[in-house]
């Protein structure tokens, strides 16, 4: 019973942690595409960085999206 409880606690701890992985922000302007890779980050942080790039690219008629 103790082993089952310990496994459940450890499994629960892993389930509650945020998943960090690589994300790509693809930006296009004037027919040119630039892919920026954010390595080992949370999706929320990658999305915020990509949104900031989108703000910059929108000034020249481009856009960015997180893939």
N, CA, C, O and CB atoms as a CASP TS submission, in Angstrom:
PFRMAT TS
TARGET T0000
AUTHOR 0000-0000-0000
METHOD Language model
MODEL 1
PARENT N/A
ATOM      1  N   UNK     1       0.824  -1.205   0.000  1.00  0.00           N
ATOM      2  CA  UNK     1       0.000   0.000   0.000  1.00  0.00           C
ATOM      3  C   UNK     1       0.860   1.257   0.000  1.00  0.00           C
ATOM      4  O   UNK     1       0.528   2.250  -0.647  1.00  0.00           O
ATOM      5  CB  UNK     1      -0.933   0.005   1.208  1.00  0.00           C
ATOM      6  N   UNK     2       1.986   1.201   0.745  1.00  0.00           N
ATOM      7  CA  UNK     2       2.874   2.360   0.800  1.00  0.00           C
ATOM      8  C   UNK     2       3.471   2.656  -0.574  1.00  0.00           C
ATOM      9  O   UNK     2       3.630   3.815  -0.957  1.00  0.00           O
ATOM     10  CB  UNK     2       3.993   2.128   1.825  1.00  0.00           C
ATOM     11  N   UNK     3       3.799   1.594  -1.309  1.00  0.00           N
ATOM     12  CA  UNK     3       4.379   1.788  -2.644  1.00  0.00           C
ATOM     13  C   UNK     3       3.374   2.428  -3.588  1.00  0.00           C
ATOM     14  O   UNK     3       3.731   3.302  -4.378  1.00  0.00           O
ATOM     15  CB  UNK     3       4.861   0.453  -3.220  1.00  0.00           C
ATOM     16  N   UNK     4       2.141   2.003  -3.512  1.00  0.00           N
ATOM     17  CA  UNK     4       1.094   2.558  -4.369  1.00  0.00           C
ATOM     18  C   UNK     4       0.884   4.034  -4.044  1.00  0.00           C
ATOM     19  O   UNK     4       0.740   4.860  -4.945  1.00  0.00           O
ATOM     20  CB  UNK     4      -0.228   1.773  -4.200  1.00  0.00           C
ATOM     21  N   UNK     5       0.868   4.357  -2.761  1.00  0.00           N
ATOM     22  CA  UNK     5       0.698   5.753  -2.342  1.00  0.00           C
ATOM     23  C   UNK     5       1.866   6.603  -2.809  1.00  0.00           C
ATOM     24  O   UNK     5       1.665   7.721  -3.282  1.00  0.00           O
ATOM     25  CB  UNK     5       0.558   5.848  -0.818  1.00  0.00           C
ATOM     26  N   UNK     6       3.089   6.088  -2.684  1.00  0.00           N
ATOM     27  CA  UNK     6       4.280   6.823  -3.104  1.00  0.00           C
ATOM     28  C   UNK     6       4.263   7.055  -4.615  1.00  0.00           C
ATOM     29  O   UNK     6       4.601   8.143  -5.080  1.00  0.00           O
ATOM     30  CB  UNK     6       5.557   6.062  -2.694  1.00  0.00           C
ATOM     31  N   UNK     7       3.875   6.051  -5.369  1.00  0.00           N
ATOM     32  CA  UNK     7       3.793   6.198  -6.822  1.00  0.00           C
ATOM     33  C   UNK     7       2.742   7.242  -7.187  1.00  0.00           C
ATOM     34  O   UNK     7       2.955   8.044  -8.097  1.00  0.00           O
ATOM     35  CB  UNK     7       3.463   4.845  -7.490  1.00  0.00           C
ATOM     36  N   UNK     8       1.627   7.237  -6.495  1.00  0.00           N
ATOM     37  CA  UNK     8       0.563   8.213  -6.763  1.00  0.00           C
ATOM     38  C   UNK     8       1.033   9.627  -6.455  1.00  0.00           C
ATOM     39  O   UNK     8       0.712  10.556  -7.196  1.00  0.00           O
ATOM     40  CB  UNK     8      -0.692   7.885  -5.937  1.00  0.00           C
ATOM     41  N   UNK     9       1.782   9.806  -5.386  1.00  0.00           N
ATOM     42  CA  UNK     9       2.284  11.135  -5.013  1.00  0.00           C
ATOM     43  C   UNK     9       3.294  11.631  -6.041  1.00  0.00           C
ATOM     44  O   UNK     9       3.229  12.779  -6.482  1.00  0.00           O
ATOM     45  CB  UNK     9       2.926  11.101  -3.608  1.00  0.00           C
ATOM     46  N   UNK    10       4.219  10.769  -6.417  1.00  0.00           N
ATOM     47  CA  UNK    10       5.229  11.154  -7.415  1.00  0.00           C
ATOM     48  C   UNK    10       4.557  11.442  -8.759  1.00  0.00           C
ATOM     49  O   UNK    10       4.897  12.425  -9.418  1.00  0.00           O
ATOM     50  CB  UNK    10       6.301  10.035  -7.576  1.00  0.00           C
ATOM     51  N   UNK    11       3.627  10.614  -9.165  1.00  0.00           N
ATOM     52  CA  UNK    11       2.905  10.841 -10.423  1.00  0.00           C
ATOM     53  C   UNK    11       2.126  12.134 -10.395  1.00  0.00           C
ATOM     54  O   UNK    11       2.076  12.852 -11.394  1.00  0.00           O
ATOM     55  CB  UNK    11       1.965   9.688 -10.713  1.00  0.00           C
ATOM     56  N   UNK    12       1.518  12.441  -9.268  1.00  0.00           N
ATOM     57  CA  UNK    12       0.784  13.703  -9.128  1.00  0.00           C
ATOM     58  C   UNK    12       1.693  14.903  -9.209  1.00  0.00           C
ATOM     59  O   UNK    12       1.323  15.929  -9.779  1.00  0.00           O
ATOM     60  CB  UNK    12       0.032  13.731  -7.824  1.00  0.00           C
ATOM     61  N   UNK    13       2.887  14.786  -8.641  1.00  0.00           N
ATOM     62  CA  UNK    13       3.846  15.885  -8.696  1.00  0.00           C
ATOM     63  C   UNK    13       4.258  16.164 -10.145  1.00  0.00           C
ATOM     64  O   UNK    13       4.365  17.322 -10.548  1.00  0.00           O
ATOM     65  CB  UNK    13       5.086  15.563  -7.835  1.00  0.00           C
ATOM     66  N   UNK    14       4.486  15.114 -10.920  1.00  0.00           N
ATOM     67  CA  UNK    14       4.839  15.301 -12.334  1.00  0.00           C
ATOM     68  C   UNK    14       3.682  15.908 -13.116  1.00  0.00           C
ATOM     69  O   UNK    14       3.904  16.710 -14.023  1.00  0.00           O
ATOM     70  CB  UNK    14       5.250  13.965 -12.965  1.00  0.00           C
ATOM     71  N   UNK    15       2.492  15.549 -12.789  1.00  0.00           N
ATOM     72  CA  UNK    15       1.315  16.048 -13.506  1.00  0.00           C
ATOM     73  C   UNK    15       1.093  17.535 -13.251  1.00  0.00           C
ATOM     74  O   UNK    15       0.539  18.233 -14.100  1.00  0.00           O
ATOM     75  CB  UNK    15       0.072  15.260 -13.096  1.00  0.00           C
ATOM     76  N   UNK    16       1.514  18.014 -12.107  1.00  0.00           N
ATOM     77  CA  UNK    16       1.293  19.415 -11.758  1.00  0.00           C
ATOM     78  C   UNK    16       2.392  20.347 -12.256  1.00  0.00           C
ATOM     79  O   UNK    16       2.207  21.564 -12.248  1.00  0.00           O
ATOM     80  CB  UNK    16       1.169  19.548 -10.272  1.00  0.00           C
ATOM     81  N   UNK    17       3.515  19.816 -12.684  1.00  0.00           N
ATOM     82  CA  UNK    17       4.605  20.657 -13.164  1.00  0.00           C
ATOM     83  C   UNK    17       4.344  21.057 -14.613  1.00  0.00           C
ATOM     84  O   UNK    17       3.717  20.322 -15.375  1.00  0.00           O
ATOM     85  CB  UNK    17       5.963  19.925 -13.035  1.00  0.00           C
ATOM     86  N   UNK    18       4.835  22.228 -14.971  1.00  0.00           N
ATOM     87  CA  UNK    18       4.671  22.709 -16.337  1.00  0.00           C
ATOM     88  C   UNK    18       5.654  22.016 -17.261  1.00  0.00           C
ATOM     89  O   UNK    18       6.786  21.717 -16.880  1.00  0.00           O
ATOM     90  CB  UNK    18       4.856  24.228 -16.403  1.00  0.00           C
ATOM     91  N   UNK    19       5.209  21.769 -18.466  1.00  0.00           N
ATOM     92  CA  UNK    19       6.032  21.096 -19.458  1.00  0.00           C
ATOM     93  C   UNK    19       6.846  22.137 -20.217  1.00  0.00           C
ATOM     94  O   UNK    19       6.293  23.059 -20.815  1.00  0.00           O
ATOM     95  CB  UNK    19       5.161  20.258 -20.429  1.00  0.00           C
ATOM     96  N   UNK    20       8.157  21.978 -20.186  1.00  0.00           N
ATOM     97  CA  UNK    20       9.028  22.861 -20.946  1.00  0.00           C
ATOM     98  C   UNK    20       9.504  22.101 -22.176  1.00  0.00           C
ATOM     99  O   UNK    20       9.937  20.952 -22.083  1.00  0.00           O
ATOM    100  CB  UNK    20      10.234  23.360 -20.082  1.00  0.00           C
ATOM    101  N   UNK    21       9.420  22.750 -23.315  1.00  0.00           N
ATOM    102  CA  UNK    21       9.899  22.139 -24.539  1.00  0.00           C
ATOM    103  C   UNK    21      10.248  23.240 -25.529  1.00  0.00           C
ATOM    104  O   UNK    21      10.224  24.421 -25.182  1.00  0.00           O
ATOM    105  CB  UNK    21       8.843  21.168 -25.130  1.00  0.00           C
ATOM    106  N   UNK    22      10.568  22.864 -26.745  1.00  0.00           N
ATOM    107  CA  UNK    22      10.946  23.826 -27.774  1.00  0.00           C
ATOM    108  C   UNK    22       9.718  24.268 -28.569  1.00  0.00           C
ATOM    109  O   UNK    22       8.859  23.454 -28.908  1.00  0.00           O
ATOM    110  CB  UNK    22      12.005  23.221 -28.713  1.00  0.00           C
ATOM    111  N   UNK    23       9.649  25.556 -28.857  1.00  0.00           N
ATOM    112  CA  UNK    23       8.566  26.118 -29.661  1.00  0.00           C
ATOM    113  C   UNK    23       9.174  26.966 -30.767  1.00  0.00           C
ATOM    114  O   UNK    23      10.249  27.541 -30.599  1.00  0.00           O
ATOM    115  CB  UNK    23       7.587  26.962 -28.784  1.00  0.00           C
ATOM    116  N   UNK    24       8.481  27.042 -31.902  1.00  0.00           N
ATOM    117  CA  UNK    24       8.945  27.828 -33.038  1.00  0.00           C
ATOM    118  C   UNK    24       7.945  28.938 -33.321  1.00  0.00           C
ATOM    119  O   UNK    24       6.744  28.698 -33.442  1.00  0.00           O
ATOM    120  CB  UNK    24       9.143  26.936 -34.287  1.00  0.00           C
ATOM    121  N   UNK    25       8.461  30.155 -33.423  1.00  0.00           N
ATOM    122  CA  UNK    25       7.653  31.306 -33.803  1.00  0.00           C
ATOM    123  C   UNK    25       8.023  31.637 -35.247  1.00  0.00           C
ATOM    124  O   UNK    25       9.168  31.979 -35.541  1.00  0.00           O
ATOM    125  CB  UNK    25       7.890  32.544 -32.834  1.00  0.00           C
ATOM    126  N   UNK    26       7.056  31.531 -36.131  1.00  0.00           N
ATOM    127  CA  UNK    26       7.279  31.768 -37.551  1.00  0.00           C
ATOM    128  C   UNK    26       6.746  33.147 -37.927  1.00  0.00           C
ATOM    129  O   UNK    26       5.551  33.419 -37.806  1.00  0.00           O
ATOM    130  CB  UNK    26       6.605  30.668 -38.406  1.00  0.00           C
ATOM    131  N   UNK    27       7.656  34.016 -38.388  1.00  0.00           N
ATOM    132  CA  UNK    27       7.287  35.384 -38.747  1.00  0.00           C
ATOM    133  C   UNK    27       7.486  35.596 -40.246  1.00  0.00           C
ATOM    134  O   UNK    27       8.502  35.192 -40.812  1.00  0.00           O
ATOM    135  CB  UNK    27       8.120  36.410 -37.935  1.00  0.00           C
ATOM    136  N   UNK    28       6.504  36.233 -40.878  1.00  0.00           N
ATOM    137  CA  UNK    28       6.560  36.487 -42.312  1.00  0.00           C
ATOM    138  C   UNK    28       6.290  37.959 -42.584  1.00  0.00           C
ATOM    139  O   UNK    28       5.345  38.542 -42.052  1.00  0.00           O
ATOM    140  CB  UNK    28       5.548  35.601 -43.068  1.00  0.00           C
ATOM    141  N   UNK    29       7.141  38.554 -43.428  1.00  0.00           N
ATOM    142  CA  UNK    29       6.959  39.939 -43.867  1.00  0.00           C
ATOM    143  C   UNK    29       7.589  40.092 -45.241  1.00  0.00           C
ATOM    144  O   UNK    29       8.708  39.630 -45.468  1.00  0.00           O
ATOM    145  CB  UNK    29       7.585  40.951 -42.848  1.00  0.00           C
ATOM    146  N   UNK    30       6.896  40.721 -46.138  1.00  0.00           N
ATOM    147  CA  UNK    30       7.377  40.964 -47.506  1.00  0.00           C
ATOM    148  C   UNK    30       7.828  39.678 -48.193  1.00  0.00           C
ATOM    149  O   UNK    30       8.810  39.682 -48.936  1.00  0.00           O
ATOM    150  CB  UNK    30       8.528  41.964 -47.487  1.00  0.00           C
ATOM    151  N   UNK    31       7.120  38.587 -47.950  1.00  0.00           N
ATOM    152  CA  UNK    31       7.437  37.328 -48.606  1.00  0.00           C
ATOM    153  C   UNK    31       8.608  36.572 -48.002  1.00  0.00           C
ATOM    154  O   UNK    31       8.971  35.503 -48.494  1.00  0.00           O
ATOM    155  CB  UNK    31       7.716  37.581 -50.026  1.00  0.00           C
ATOM    156  N   UNK    32       9.204  37.105 -46.947  1.00  0.00           N
ATOM    157  CA  UNK    32      10.343  36.454 -46.296  1.00  0.00           C
ATOM    158  C   UNK    32       9.874  35.884 -44.956  1.00  0.00           C
ATOM    159  O   UNK    32       9.227  36.576 -44.170  1.00  0.00           O
ATOM    160  CB  UNK    32      11.536  37.459 -46.093  1.00  0.00           C
ATOM    161  N   UNK    33      10.207  34.617 -44.709  1.00  0.00           N
ATOM    162  CA  UNK    33       9.807  33.958 -43.463  1.00  0.00           C
ATOM    163  C   UNK    33      11.031  33.721 -42.590  1.00  0.00           C
ATOM    164  O   UNK    33      12.069  33.257 -43.061  1.00  0.00           O
ATOM    165  CB  UNK    33       9.081  32.620 -43.753  1.00  0.00           C
ATOM    166  N   UNK    34      10.890  34.045 -41.324  1.00  0.00           N
ATOM    167  CA  UNK    34      11.946  33.828 -40.346  1.00  0.00           C
ATOM    168  C   UNK    34      11.372  32.989 -39.214  1.00  0.00           C
ATOM    169  O   UNK    34      10.358  33.349 -38.617  1.00  0.00           O
ATOM    170  CB  UNK    34      12.521  35.183 -39.813  1.00  0.00           C
ATOM    171  N   UNK    35      12.027  31.870 -38.923  1.00  0.00           N
ATOM    172  CA  UNK    35      11.612  31.023 -37.815  1.00  0.00           C
ATOM    173  C   UNK    35      12.556  31.221 -36.639  1.00  0.00           C
ATOM    174  O   UNK    35      13.772  31.093 -36.778  1.00  0.00           O
ATOM    175  CB  UNK    35      11.573  29.541 -38.240  1.00  0.00           C
ATOM    176  N   UNK    36      11.989  31.532 -35.484  1.00  0.00           N
ATOM    177  CA  UNK    36      12.770  31.694 -34.255  1.00  0.00           C
ATOM    178  C   UNK    36      12.389  30.558 -33.323  1.00  0.00           C
ATOM    179  O   UNK    36      11.206  30.332 -33.070  1.00  0.00           O
ATOM    180  CB  UNK    36      12.518  33.097 -33.581  1.00  0.00           C
ATOM    181  N   UNK    37      13.387  29.838 -32.807  1.00  0.00           N
ATOM    182  CA  UNK    37      13.148  28.718 -31.908  1.00  0.00           C
ATOM    183  C   UNK    37      13.404  29.135 -30.475  1.00  0.00           C
ATOM    184  O   UNK    37      14.477  29.644 -30.150  1.00  0.00           O
ATOM    185  CB  UNK    37      14.027  27.522 -32.281  1.00  0.00           C
ATOM    186  N   UNK    38      12.424  28.921 -29.623  1.00  0.00           N
ATOM    187  CA  UNK    38      12.565  29.153 -28.193  1.00  0.00           C
ATOM    188  C   UNK    38      12.767  27.782 -27.569  1.00  0.00           C
ATOM    189  O   UNK    38      11.881  26.930 -27.633  1.00  0.00           O
ATOM    190  CB  UNK    38      11.308  29.909 -27.579  1.00  0.00           C
ATOM    191  N   UNK    39      13.927  27.570 -26.967  1.00  0.00           N
ATOM    192  CA  UNK    39      14.276  26.243 -26.465  1.00  0.00           C
ATOM    193  C   UNK    39      14.006  26.105 -24.972  1.00  0.00           C
ATOM    194  O   UNK    39      14.323  26.991 -24.179  1.00  0.00           O
ATOM    195  CB  UNK    39      15.735  25.946 -26.749  1.00  0.00           C
ATOM    196  N   UNK    40      13.421  24.985 -24.617  1.00  0.00           N
ATOM    197  CA  UNK    40      13.205  24.583 -23.234  1.00  0.00           C
ATOM    198  C   UNK    40      12.460  25.649 -22.428  1.00  0.00           C
ATOM    199  O   UNK    40      12.904  26.050 -21.353  1.00  0.00           O
ATOM    200  CB  UNK    40      14.532  24.278 -22.576  1.00  0.00           C
ATOM    201  N   UNK    41      11.322  26.100 -22.962  1.00  0.00           N
ATOM    202  CA  UNK    41      10.499  27.118 -22.297  1.00  0.00           C
ATOM    203  C   UNK    41       9.061  26.631 -22.163  1.00  0.00           C
ATOM    204  O   UNK    41       8.655  25.672 -22.820  1.00  0.00           O
ATOM    205  CB  UNK    41      10.541  28.452 -23.079  1.00  0.00           C
ATOM    206  N   UNK    42       8.312  27.290 -21.322  1.00  0.00           N
ATOM    207  CA  UNK    42       6.890  27.007 -21.185  1.00  0.00           C
ATOM    208  C   UNK    42       6.157  27.621 -22.373  1.00  0.00           C
ATOM    209  O   UNK    42       6.612  28.610 -22.948  1.00  0.00           O
ATOM    210  CB  UNK    42       6.330  27.556 -19.835  1.00  0.00           C
ATOM    211  N   UNK    43       5.034  27.036 -22.731  1.00  0.00           N
ATOM    212  CA  UNK    43       4.276  27.523 -23.883  1.00  0.00           C
ATOM    213  C   UNK    43       3.845  28.977 -23.673  1.00  0.00           C
ATOM    214  O   UNK    43       3.871  29.775 -24.610  1.00  0.00           O
ATOM    215  CB  UNK    43       3.043  26.633 -24.132  1.00  0.00           C
ATOM    216  N   UNK    44       3.453  29.314 -22.458  1.00  0.00           N
ATOM    217  CA  UNK    44       3.017  30.672 -22.152  1.00  0.00           C
ATOM    218  C   UNK    44       4.131  31.677 -22.440  1.00  0.00           C
ATOM    219  O   UNK    44       3.877  32.730 -23.026  1.00  0.00           O
ATOM    220  CB  UNK    44       2.574  30.776 -20.686  1.00  0.00           C
ATOM    221  N   UNK    45       5.357  31.361 -22.035  1.00  0.00           N
ATOM    222  CA  UNK    45       6.489  32.266 -22.258  1.00  0.00           C
ATOM    223  C   UNK    45       6.823  32.386 -23.744  1.00  0.00           C
ATOM    224  O   UNK    45       7.140  33.474 -24.225  1.00  0.00           O
ATOM    225  CB  UNK    45       7.720  31.778 -21.484  1.00  0.00           C
ATOM    226  N   UNK    46       6.752  31.279 -24.465  1.00  0.00           N
ATOM    227  CA  UNK    46       7.008  31.310 -25.904  1.00  0.00           C
ATOM    228  C   UNK    46       5.933  32.126 -26.614  1.00  0.00           C
ATOM    229  O   UNK    46       6.237  32.881 -27.538  1.00  0.00           O
ATOM    230  CB  UNK    46       7.063  29.879 -26.477  1.00  0.00           C
ATOM    231  N   UNK    47       4.679  31.980 -26.191  1.00  0.00           N
ATOM    232  CA  UNK    47       3.577  32.735 -26.803  1.00  0.00           C
ATOM    233  C   UNK    47       3.749  34.230 -26.570  1.00  0.00           C
ATOM    234  O   UNK    47       3.508  35.029 -27.475  1.00  0.00           O
ATOM    235  CB  UNK    47       2.222  32.268 -26.239  1.00  0.00           C
ATOM    236  N   UNK    48       4.160  34.614 -25.374  1.00  0.00           N
ATOM    237  CA  UNK    48       4.376  36.031 -25.075  1.00  0.00           C
ATOM    238  C   UNK    48       5.489  36.614 -25.946  1.00  0.00           C
ATOM    239  O   UNK    48       5.357  37.725 -26.460  1.00  0.00           O
ATOM    240  CB  UNK    48       4.717  36.218 -23.590  1.00  0.00           C
ATOM    241  N   UNK    49       6.576  35.875 -26.111  1.00  0.00           N
ATOM    242  CA  UNK    49       7.685  36.339 -26.941  1.00  0.00           C
ATOM    243  C   UNK    49       7.268  36.432 -28.408  1.00  0.00           C
ATOM    244  O   UNK    49       7.642  37.376 -29.103  1.00  0.00           O
ATOM    245  CB  UNK    49       8.893  35.401 -26.791  1.00  0.00           C
ATOM    246  N   UNK    50       6.499  35.460 -28.874  1.00  0.00           N
ATOM    247  CA  UNK    50       6.034  35.469 -30.258  1.00  0.00           C
ATOM    248  C   UNK    50       5.049  36.623 -30.491  1.00  0.00           C
ATOM    249  O   UNK    50       5.064  37.254 -31.547  1.00  0.00           O
ATOM    250  CB  UNK    50       5.375  34.120 -30.610  1.00  0.00           C
ATOM    251  N   UNK    51       4.203  36.888 -29.504  1.00  0.00           N
ATOM    252  CA  UNK    51       3.265  38.012 -29.612  1.00  0.00           C
ATOM    253  C   UNK    51       4.018  39.338 -29.701  1.00  0.00           C
ATOM    254  O   UNK    51       3.609  40.241 -30.431  1.00  0.00           O
ATOM    255  CB  UNK    51       2.300  38.029 -28.406  1.00  0.00           C
ATOM    256  N   UNK    52       5.111  39.452 -28.961  1.00  0.00           N
ATOM    257  CA  UNK    52       5.928  40.660 -29.020  1.00  0.00           C
ATOM    258  C   UNK    52       6.548  40.815 -30.413  1.00  0.00           C
ATOM    259  O   UNK    52       6.589  41.917 -30.961  1.00  0.00           O
ATOM    260  CB  UNK    52       7.032  40.620 -27.939  1.00  0.00           C
ATOM    261  N   UNK    53       7.026  39.711 -30.976  1.00  0.00           N
ATOM    262  CA  UNK    53       7.560  39.743 -32.347  1.00  0.00           C
ATOM    263  C   UNK    53       6.463  40.115 -33.338  1.00  0.00           C
ATOM    264  O   UNK    53       6.711  40.852 -34.292  1.00  0.00           O
ATOM    265  CB  UNK    53       8.176  38.375 -32.726  1.00  0.00           C
ATOM    266  N   UNK    54       5.261  39.612 -33.114  1.00  0.00           N
ATOM    267  CA  UNK    54       4.139  39.924 -33.993  1.00  0.00           C
ATOM    268  C   UNK    54       3.857  41.419 -34.002  1.00  0.00           C
ATOM    269  O   UNK    54       3.550  41.991 -35.049  1.00  0.00           O
ATOM    270  CB  UNK    54       2.890  39.155 -33.561  1.00  0.00           C
ATOM    271  N   UNK    55       3.959  42.051 -32.840  1.00  0.00           N
ATOM    272  CA  UNK    55       3.757  43.499 -32.751  1.00  0.00           C
ATOM    273  C   UNK    55       4.766  44.233 -33.624  1.00  0.00           C
ATOM    274  O   UNK    55       4.418  45.178 -34.333  1.00  0.00           O
ATOM    275  CB  UNK    55       3.871  43.973 -31.289  1.00  0.00           C
ATOM    276  N   UNK    56       6.008  43.796 -33.567  1.00  0.00           N
ATOM    277  CA  UNK    56       7.067  44.424 -34.372  1.00  0.00           C
ATOM    278  C   UNK    56       6.852  44.167 -35.863  1.00  0.00           C
ATOM    279  O   UNK    56       6.941  45.094 -36.668  1.00  0.00           O
ATOM    280  CB  UNK    56       8.451  43.899 -33.943  1.00  0.00           C
ATOM    281  N   UNK    57       6.575  42.930 -36.234  1.00  0.00           N
ATOM    282  CA  UNK    57       6.383  42.585 -37.642  1.00  0.00           C
ATOM    283  C   UNK    57       5.130  43.235 -38.236  1.00  0.00           C
ATOM    284  O   UNK    57       5.087  43.503 -39.436  1.00  0.00           O
ATOM    285  CB  UNK    57       6.297  41.075 -37.797  1.00  0.00           C
ATOM    286  N   UNK    58       4.132  43.488 -37.425  1.00  0.00           N
ATOM    287  CA  UNK    58       2.910  44.108 -37.935  1.00  0.00           C
ATOM    288  C   UNK    58       3.160  45.539 -38.393  1.00  0.00           C
ATOM    289  O   UNK    58       2.395  46.068 -39.199  1.00  0.00           O
ATOM    290  CB  UNK    58       1.821  44.087 -36.868  1.00  0.00           C
ATOM    291  N   UNK    59       4.220  46.175 -37.891  1.00  0.00           N
ATOM    292  CA  UNK    59       4.559  47.536 -38.311  1.00  0.00           C
ATOM    293  C   UNK    59       4.975  47.579 -39.787  1.00  0.00           C
ATOM    294  O   UNK    59       4.834  48.611 -40.443  1.00  0.00           O
ATOM    295  CB  UNK    59       5.687  48.097 -37.431  1.00  0.00           C
ATOM    296  N   UNK    60       5.482  46.463 -40.304  1.00  0.00           N
ATOM    297  CA  UNK    60       5.909  46.403 -41.700  1.00  0.00           C
ATOM    298  C   UNK    60       4.992  45.505 -42.523  1.00  0.00           C
ATOM    299  O   UNK    60       5.358  45.053 -43.608  1.00  0.00           O
ATOM    300  CB  UNK    60       7.349  45.903 -41.792  1.00  0.00           C
ATOM    301  N   UNK    61       3.790  45.252 -41.990  1.00  0.00           N
ATOM    302  CA  UNK    61       2.800  44.487 -42.737  1.00  0.00           C
ATOM    303  C   UNK    61       2.949  42.981 -42.636  1.00  0.00           C
ATOM    304  O   UNK    61       2.382  42.244 -43.444  1.00  0.00           O
ATOM    305  CB  UNK    61       2.857  44.873 -44.151  1.00  0.00           C
ATOM    306  N   UNK    62       3.699  42.522 -41.663  1.00  0.00           N
ATOM    307  CA  UNK    62       3.894  41.082 -41.494  1.00  0.00           C
ATOM    308  C   UNK    62       3.145  40.553 -40.292  1.00  0.00           C
ATOM    309  O   UNK    62       2.377  41.269 -39.648  1.00  0.00           O
ATOM    310  CB  UNK    62       5.368  40.761 -41.359  1.00  0.00           C
ATOM    311  N   UNK    63       3.383  39.283 -40.002  1.00  0.00           N
ATOM    312  CA  UNK    63       2.752  38.662 -38.843  1.00  0.00           C
ATOM    313  C   UNK    63       3.582  37.478 -38.354  1.00  0.00           C
ATOM    314  O   UNK    63       4.435  36.958 -39.073  1.00  0.00           O
ATOM    315  CB  UNK    63       1.322  38.210 -39.185  1.00  0.00           C
ATOM    316  N   UNK    64       3.316  37.064 -37.116  1.00  0.00           N
ATOM    317  CA  UNK    64       4.014  35.930 -36.512  1.00  0.00           C
ATOM    318  C   UNK    64       2.984  35.018 -35.876  1.00  0.00           C
ATOM    319  O   UNK    64       1.930  35.462 -35.418  1.00  0.00           O
ATOM    320  CB  UNK    64       5.067  36.401 -35.463  1.00  0.00           C
ATOM    321  N   UNK    65       3.316  33.707 -35.854  1.00  0.00           N
ATOM    322  CA  UNK    65       2.463  32.758 -35.149  1.00  0.00           C
ATOM    323  C   UNK    65       3.322  31.671 -34.530  1.00  0.00           C
ATOM    324  O   UNK    65       4.338  31.263 -35.093  1.00  0.00           O
ATOM    325  CB  UNK    65       1.410  32.147 -36.099  1.00  0.00           C
ATOM    326  N   UNK    66       2.899  31.211 -33.370  1.00  0.00           N
ATOM    327  CA  UNK    66       3.609  30.156 -32.663  1.00  0.00           C
ATOM    328  C   UNK    66       3.168  28.803 -33.215  1.00  0.00           C
ATOM    329  O   UNK    66       1.976  28.536 -33.367  1.00  0.00           O
ATOM    330  CB  UNK    66       3.354  30.242 -31.130  1.00  0.00           C
ATOM    331  N   UNK    67       4.147  27.965 -33.509  1.00  0.00           N
ATOM    332  CA  UNK    67       3.858  26.630 -34.043  1.00  0.00           C
ATOM    333  C   UNK    67       4.270  25.584 -33.057  1.00  0.00           C
ATOM    334  O   UNK    67       4.110  24.392 -33.319  1.00  0.00           O
ATOM    335  CB  UNK    67       4.564  26.400 -35.375  1.00  0.00           C
TER
END
